[in-house]
Amino acid sequence: MRKVEFKGKIVLVTGAASGLGRGIALAFARAGSDIVLADINEAGLAETAAMVEAAGSRSLIKRVDVASREQMEAMAAEVLSDWGRVDILVNNAGVGCGGELANIPIDDLEWIVGINLMGELYGTRLFLPHMIERGEGYIVNIASLSGLVLLPFHIAYTTTKFGLTGFSTALWAETRRHGIGVSVVCPGAISTNITEGMRMHVNEKQGRSTAKFERMLQEKGIDPEEAGRLILEAVARRKFLILLGKEAYIMYYLTRLFPGLMRRLVAFITKLAS
C-alpha cells in the first residue's frame, strides 16, 4: 500500500495548544502540511501557530471546546468554508481524572467522557463524510497505553481510552473500502502538562502513588516533538496501532500474554495503596 504523503495536505489537530498536540502539529508542518489548530486555550494556540508558521506552513486557529457538539459543528463548518477540506484529522484533545469510581463525582465522569471520547467521535463524524466523498483521507486517534492495559486509580481515564481503541478498530474496518486510513496512538510516558489539569479523587496514600507516576512522566517521558515525529513516521507507513515508548511495548505484550496475571497485579497494587 502506498505511503501517506504530507506535503500540501491540510491537517487538523485538536488539543494543539500545548504538549503532544503541539508536537504533532509541528511534525506535520515540518513535513509540508498546512495546519488547523483547535483548542480551548487561545494563548497556547497563538504560540503553536507562530511555531507552525516559522516552520514554513500556514496555520488556522479555531478556539473550540471539543466536548460541545454545537461548537464542534460550527468549527467544522468554518474550516471547510475557509480551507475547503481536511485531509488528515488528528483527534488529540484529552484530560485526566484519577481515583476509584466510587469516589469520582458524576460531573467529572461526564467531563472526561465528553472531552476524551465524545470529542473524538464528534470530530470524526463531522469530517468523515467529506473524506468518503473525496475517496481519501486519514484519521489519527490519540488514545493511551491506558487504552490497552490497566493502571491503578485511573478507571475514568481508562474507560475513555479503551473506548478510543475500540472505536478506532471499528472505524478502520468501516472506512477501509473508502480508501481512508486510520491509526490509533497508544503512548506510554510523554512529557506533557496533562497532569496539571487532572481532577484527582484519591486519599493521601493513593495521592503519593499517583504523584510518583506524574514525576515519572515528566522525568522519563518522551519529548512531545519527538513523539510527534514518531507518529508522523508511523502514519506515513499506514500503521494502525502506534505504540510509543519501551514501557508501552512491554506492558502491551505482557497484557496480551498474561491478561489474568496483569489484572491481579493491578488489583494487588490498588489494595496496597488504599
One Martini backbone bead per residue (centre of mass of N, CA, C, O) as a GRO file, in nm:
protein
  274
    1MET     BB    1   0.098   0.035   0.021
    2ARG     BB    2   0.088   0.354   0.003
    3LYS     BB    3   0.216   0.627   0.110
    4VAL     BB    4   0.188   0.900   0.304
    5GLU     BB    5   0.133   1.228   0.218
    6PHE     BB    6   0.208   1.581   0.334
    7LYS     BB    7   0.241   1.765   0.109
    8GLY     BB    8  -0.025   1.999   0.097
    9LYS     BB    9  -0.175   1.931   0.343
   10ILE     BB   10  -0.461   1.914   0.561
   11VAL     BB   11  -0.434   1.959   0.917
   12LEU     BB   12  -0.612   1.854   1.208
   13VAL     BB   13  -0.561   1.965   1.553
   14THR     BB   14  -0.631   1.871   1.863
   15GLY     BB   15  -0.483   1.998   2.129
   16ALA     BB   16  -0.259   2.237   2.009
   17ALA     BB   17  -0.147   2.429   2.256
   18SER     BB   18   0.010   2.163   2.360
   19GLY     BB   19   0.223   1.925   2.372
   20LEU     BB   20   0.140   1.677   2.166
   21GLY     BB   21  -0.020   1.856   1.971
   22ARG     BB   22   0.217   2.039   1.903
   23GLY     BB   23   0.412   1.817   1.806
   24ILE     BB   24   0.233   1.725   1.571
   25ALA     BB   25   0.201   1.992   1.420
   26LEU     BB   26   0.509   2.030   1.366
   27ALA     BB   27   0.559   1.773   1.206
   28PHE     BB   28   0.365   1.841   0.971
   29ALA     BB   29   0.485   2.116   0.898
   30ARG     BB   30   0.777   2.003   0.830
   31ALA     BB   31   0.628   1.818   0.593
   32GLY     BB   32   0.418   2.047   0.442
   33SER     BB   33   0.178   2.120   0.614
   34ASP     BB   34  -0.130   2.246   0.689
   35ILE     BB   35  -0.271   2.399   0.997
   36VAL     BB   36  -0.525   2.314   1.218
   37LEU     BB   37  -0.592   2.478   1.529
   38ALA     BB   38  -0.735   2.314   1.819
   39ASP     BB   39  -0.874   2.485   2.110
   40ILE     BB   40  -0.935   2.648   2.427
   41ASN     BB   41  -0.637   2.777   2.414
   42GLU     BB   42  -0.544   3.071   2.280
   43ALA     BB   43  -0.251   3.124   2.366
   44GLY     BB   44  -0.140   2.847   2.277
   45LEU     BB   45  -0.223   2.870   1.980
   46ALA     BB   46  -0.047   3.114   1.909
   47GLU     BB   47   0.222   2.972   1.963
   48THR     BB   48   0.188   2.740   1.762
   49ALA     BB   49   0.143   2.911   1.509
   50ALA     BB   50   0.425   3.043   1.510
   51MET     BB   51   0.576   2.770   1.475
   52VAL     BB   52   0.447   2.680   1.211
   53GLU     BB   53   0.531   2.935   1.044
   54ALA     BB   54   0.840   2.896   1.096
   55ALA     BB   55   0.819   2.616   0.920
   56GLY     BB   56   0.637   2.719   0.649
   57SER     BB   57   0.335   2.721   0.742
   58ARG     BB   58   0.010   2.722   0.765
   59SER     BB   59  -0.246   2.873   0.981
   60LEU     BB   60  -0.545   2.780   1.180
   61ILE     BB   61  -0.756   2.915   1.421
   62LYS     BB   62  -0.958   2.721   1.673
   63ARG     BB   63  -1.185   2.780   1.910
   64VAL     BB   64  -1.262   2.483   2.116
   65ASP     BB   65  -1.499   2.261   2.256
   66VAL     BB   66  -1.504   1.922   2.208
   67ALA     BB   67  -1.766   1.863   2.400
   68SER     BB   68  -1.917   2.048   2.192
   69ARG     BB   69  -2.128   2.008   1.942
   70GLU     BB   70  -2.178   2.299   1.846
   71GLN     BB   71  -1.879   2.387   1.823
   72MET     BB   72  -1.790   2.162   1.628
   73GLU     BB   73  -1.983   2.228   1.399
   74ALA     BB   74  -1.883   2.518   1.354
   75MET     BB   75  -1.586   2.454   1.303
   76ALA     BB   76  -1.620   2.268   1.057
   77ALA     BB   77  -1.762   2.473   0.876
   78GLU     BB   78  -1.531   2.684   0.876
   79VAL     BB   79  -1.302   2.509   0.764
   80LEU     BB   80  -1.446   2.428   0.496
   81SER     BB   81  -1.478   2.725   0.407
   82ASP     BB   82  -1.176   2.824   0.427
   83TRP     BB   83  -1.017   2.532   0.308
   84GLY     BB   84  -1.232   2.285   0.197
   85ARG     BB   85  -1.053   2.078   0.381
   86VAL     BB   86  -0.959   1.751   0.530
   87ASP     BB   87  -0.707   1.511   0.524
   88ILE     BB   88  -0.610   1.524   0.837
   89LEU     BB   89  -0.714   1.380   1.147
   90VAL     BB   90  -0.636   1.486   1.490
   91ASN     BB   91  -0.737   1.327   1.783
   92ASN     BB   92  -0.608   1.473   2.096
   93ALA     BB   93  -0.783   1.569   2.303
   94GLY     BB   94  -0.717   1.574   2.669
   95VAL     BB   95  -0.782   1.426   2.995
   96GLY     BB   96  -0.767   1.385   3.356
   97CYS     BB   97  -0.864   1.114   3.600
   98GLY     BB   98  -0.857   1.030   3.944
   99GLY     BB   99  -0.962   0.727   4.086
  100GLU     BB  100  -1.227   0.580   4.221
  101LEU     BB  101  -1.545   0.547   4.129
  102ALA     BB  102  -1.684   0.601   4.416
  103ASN     BB  103  -1.517   0.905   4.420
  104ILE     BB  104  -1.640   1.010   4.152
  105PRO     BB  105  -1.792   1.250   4.015
  106ILE     BB  106  -2.020   1.272   3.768
  107ASP     BB  107  -1.917   1.534   3.642
  108ASP     BB  108  -1.630   1.410   3.582
  109LEU     BB  109  -1.726   1.188   3.395
  110GLU     BB  110  -1.853   1.376   3.182
  111TRP     BB  111  -1.599   1.539   3.123
  112ILE     BB  112  -1.407   1.307   3.018
  113VAL     BB  113  -1.597   1.189   2.804
  114GLY     BB  114  -1.641   1.447   2.637
  115ILE     BB  115  -1.338   1.484   2.555
  116ASN     BB  116  -1.206   1.191   2.500
  117LEU     BB  117  -1.461   1.075   2.328
  118MET     BB  118  -1.669   1.274   2.199
  119GLY     BB  119  -1.462   1.453   2.056
  120GLU     BB  120  -1.373   1.224   1.854
  121LEU     BB  121  -1.651   1.163   1.740
  122TYR     BB  122  -1.722   1.437   1.631
  123GLY     BB  123  -1.483   1.484   1.444
  124THR     BB  124  -1.526   1.235   1.268
  125ARG     BB  125  -1.826   1.278   1.183
  126LEU     BB  126  -1.776   1.565   1.041
  127PHE     BB  127  -1.530   1.467   0.828
  128LEU     BB  128  -1.585   1.188   0.695
  129PRO     BB  129  -1.787   1.245   0.457
  130HIS     BB  130  -1.572   1.412   0.294
  131MET     BB  131  -1.374   1.180   0.257
  132ILE     BB  132  -1.562   0.982   0.114
  133GLU     BB  133  -1.627   1.168  -0.127
  134ARG     BB  134  -1.306   1.177  -0.211
  135GLY     BB  135  -1.153   0.894  -0.139
  136GLU     BB  136  -0.994   1.036   0.111
  137GLY     BB  137  -0.792   0.993   0.411
  138TYR     BB  138  -0.709   1.066   0.769
  139ILE     BB  139  -0.714   0.905   1.100
  140VAL     BB  140  -0.604   1.021   1.428
  141ASN     BB  141  -0.601   0.854   1.739
  142ILE     BB  142  -0.554   0.956   2.073
  143ALA     BB  143  -0.473   0.765   2.324
  144SER     BB  144  -0.334   0.497   2.523
  145LEU     BB  145  -0.206   0.269   2.727
  146SER     BB  146  -0.495   0.280   2.877
  147GLY     BB  147  -0.625   0.131   2.607
  148LEU     BB  148  -0.471  -0.169   2.689
  149VAL     BB  149  -0.418  -0.118   2.999
  150LEU     BB  150  -0.386  -0.132   3.337
  151LEU     BB  151  -0.439   0.126   3.590
  152PRO     BB  152  -0.426   0.261   3.883
  153PHE     BB  153  -0.657   0.511   3.944
  154HIS     BB  154  -0.792   0.513   3.610
  155ILE     BB  155  -1.091   0.447   3.524
  156ALA     BB  156  -1.191   0.687   3.355
  157TYR     BB  157  -0.957   0.702   3.157
  158THR     BB  158  -0.965   0.406   3.064
  159THR     BB  159  -1.248   0.409   2.944
  160THR     BB  160  -1.188   0.616   2.717
  161LYS     BB  161  -0.940   0.464   2.586
  162PHE     BB  162  -1.081   0.199   2.522
  163GLY     BB  163  -1.290   0.334   2.344
  164LEU     BB  164  -1.082   0.431   2.126
  165THR     BB  165  -0.972   0.156   2.038
  166GLY     BB  166  -1.246   0.044   1.948
  167PHE     BB  167  -1.325   0.268   1.753
  168SER     BB  168  -1.076   0.243   1.565
  169THR     BB  169  -1.119  -0.048   1.477
  170ALA     BB  170  -1.400  -0.004   1.349
  171LEU     BB  171  -1.319   0.228   1.158
  172TRP     BB  172  -1.119   0.075   0.985
  173ALA     BB  173  -1.330  -0.129   0.873
  174GLU     BB  174  -1.534   0.088   0.751
  175THR     BB  175  -1.306   0.272   0.571
  176ARG     BB  176  -1.128   0.102   0.378
  177ARG     BB  177  -1.315   0.105   0.114
  178HIS     BB  178  -1.264   0.439   0.093
  179GLY     BB  179  -0.945   0.507   0.143
  180ILE     BB  180  -0.917   0.521   0.461
  181GLY     BB  181  -0.718   0.601   0.725
  182VAL     BB  182  -0.612   0.439   1.045
  183SER     BB  183  -0.501   0.551   1.372
  184VAL     BB  184  -0.367   0.439   1.693
  185VAL     BB  185  -0.242   0.601   1.982
  186CYS     BB  186  -0.017   0.443   2.244
  187PRO     BB  187   0.121   0.592   2.489
  188GLY     BB  188   0.321   0.642   2.724
  189ALA     BB  189   0.549   0.841   2.831
  190ILE     BB  190   0.486   1.198   2.830
  191SER     BB  191   0.609   1.530   2.833
  192THR     BB  192   0.344   1.683   2.986
  193ASN     BB  193   0.053   1.886   3.118
  194ILE     BB  194  -0.191   1.692   3.197
  195THR     BB  195  -0.165   1.688   3.519
  196GLU     BB  196  -0.256   1.985   3.584
  197GLY     BB  197  -0.581   1.915   3.498
  198MET     BB  198  -0.638   1.709   3.697
  199ARG     BB  199  -0.887   1.507   3.856
  200MET     BB  200  -0.866   1.430   4.198
  201HIS     BB  201  -0.970   1.112   4.395
  202VAL     BB  202  -0.765   1.078   4.662
  203ASN     BB  203  -0.576   0.967   4.892
  204GLU     BB  204  -0.276   1.001   5.036
  205LYS     BB  205  -0.156   0.733   4.932
  206GLN     BB  206  -0.256   0.756   4.640
  207GLY     BB  207  -0.121   1.031   4.587
  208ARG     BB  208   0.173   0.932   4.602
  209SER     BB  209   0.149   0.736   4.365
  210THR     BB  210   0.062   0.947   4.147
  211ALA     BB  211   0.303   1.141   4.186
  212LYS     BB  212   0.516   0.941   4.088
  213PHE     BB  213   0.398   0.915   3.804
  214GLU     BB  214   0.424   1.216   3.725
  215ARG     BB  215   0.733   1.232   3.750
  216MET     BB  216   0.791   1.022   3.533
  217LEU     BB  217   0.670   1.179   3.297
  218GLN     BB  218   0.875   1.418   3.319
  219GLU     BB  219   1.157   1.253   3.328
  220LYS     BB  220   1.089   0.989   3.106
  221GLY     BB  221   0.952   1.120   2.888
  222ILE     BB  222   0.867   1.196   2.586
  223ASP     BB  223   0.909   1.422   2.367
  224PRO     BB  224   0.665   1.574   2.186
  225GLU     BB  225   0.828   1.614   1.919
  226GLU     BB  226   0.923   1.323   1.898
  227ALA     BB  227   0.643   1.197   1.899
  228GLY     BB  228   0.546   1.338   1.642
  229ARG     BB  229   0.756   1.208   1.454
  230LEU     BB  230   0.675   0.909   1.506
  231ILE     BB  231   0.385   0.937   1.411
  232LEU     BB  232   0.442   1.028   1.124
  233GLU     BB  233   0.599   0.775   1.035
  234ALA     BB  234   0.364   0.572   1.090
  235VAL     BB  235   0.152   0.703   0.904
  236ALA     BB  236   0.312   0.678   0.640
  237ARG     BB  237   0.277   0.344   0.685
  238ARG     BB  238  -0.013   0.278   0.796
  239LYS     BB  239  -0.025   0.237   1.096
  240PHE     BB  240  -0.239   0.145   1.334
  241LEU     BB  241  -0.060   0.063   1.582
  242ILE     BB  242   0.085   0.309   1.807
  243LEU     BB  243   0.373   0.281   1.988
  244LEU     BB  244   0.518   0.458   2.279
  245GLY     BB  245   0.762   0.326   2.423
  246LYS     BB  246   0.886   0.071   2.606
  247GLU     BB  247   0.652   0.039   2.814
  248ALA     BB  248   0.432  -0.012   2.604
  249TYR     BB  249   0.537  -0.280   2.493
  250ILE     BB  250   0.559  -0.439   2.756
  251MET     BB  251   0.263  -0.406   2.862
  252TYR     BB  252   0.117  -0.511   2.613
  253TYR     BB  253   0.246  -0.802   2.600
  254LEU     BB  254   0.180  -0.890   2.886
  255THR     BB  255  -0.130  -0.865   2.851
  256ARG     BB  256  -0.156  -1.063   2.613
  257LEU     BB  257  -0.018  -1.314   2.768
  258PHE     BB  258  -0.119  -1.208   3.089
  259PRO     BB  259  -0.414  -1.103   3.181
  260GLY     BB  260  -0.470  -1.217   3.467
  261LEU     BB  261  -0.210  -1.125   3.604
  262MET     BB  262  -0.248  -0.817   3.551
  263ARG     BB  263  -0.508  -0.783   3.707
  264ARG     BB  264  -0.396  -0.881   3.982
  265LEU     BB  265  -0.175  -0.667   4.005
  266VAL     BB  266  -0.362  -0.419   4.015
  267ALA     BB  267  -0.523  -0.513   4.261
  268PHE     BB  268  -0.279  -0.518   4.453
  269ILE     BB  269  -0.193  -0.220   4.426
  270THR     BB  270  -0.462  -0.100   4.515
  271LYS     BB  271  -0.461  -0.227   4.798
  272LEU     BB  272  -0.182  -0.118   4.895
  273ALA     BB  273  -0.274   0.203   4.840
  274SER     BB  274  -0.549   0.205   5.043
   0.00000   0.00000   0.00000
